Amino acid sequence: MTRKIDVFTLHSVTDVNTVNQFLKMHPQAKLSYVKGENDGALAIADYEDDEENDEQEDKQ
């Protein structure tokens, strides 16, 4: 498994929908929110992704 961090900039409903779609693919992700500039926010997702390791295991 690989630990990853993704950062999303939230300024609109479309941005929130992007985060929701991400959570459907990575339900185990832990989200943190930070108030950004210009009334926006940042969503920081901390998660483990085992897809990369799966591909490496398949090759072996």
Beta strands, then each sheet from edge to edge (+ up, - down):
strand 1: 2-10
strand 2: 30-35
strand 3: 41-49
sheet 1: 1+ 3- 2+
end
